[in-house]
Amino acid sequence: MNVPYPLVLISTDLYYSDCMVSGDLIKEARLRAGLTQSELGARLGKSQSVIARWERDDVSPSLETVRGVVRACGLDLTFFMSKIDDSNMTIIDQNLRMTPAQRFADLMVRIQFHDRRAQRTTSHHG
């Protein structure tokens, strides 16, 4: 199966969730694979209603089951541990409070800063 992009959490709801639940992962994988609940169920030997209950978090499948579901979608679910770094969340929160025009203006200020910095570096080494 050709999946156009890896399983990366792109939904802000998923990003901000303190506790991502298995239903979110299952639904995200199914949608990325372009499958209906019935099609995914057929791949797993489960009924559509089981898939729906998992996605609604009415039933919480085991981690091994979630990983199997993701693989049935042609994706892989990998895990790693690292220290918590929520610095990006602060930046994201700040940007979400801005209007598109404010975000664009902020971007232009940053670009000008980096352009000036690059010019100074070039003039000192050139």
Buried (B, 14 or more C-beta within 10 A) or exposed (E): EEBEEEBEEEEEEBEEEEEBBBBBBBBBBBEBBEBEBBBBBBBBEBEBEBBBBBBEBEEEBEEEBBBBBBBBBBBEBEEEEEEEEEEEEEEBEEEEEEEEEEBEEEEEEEEEEEEEEEEEEEEEEE
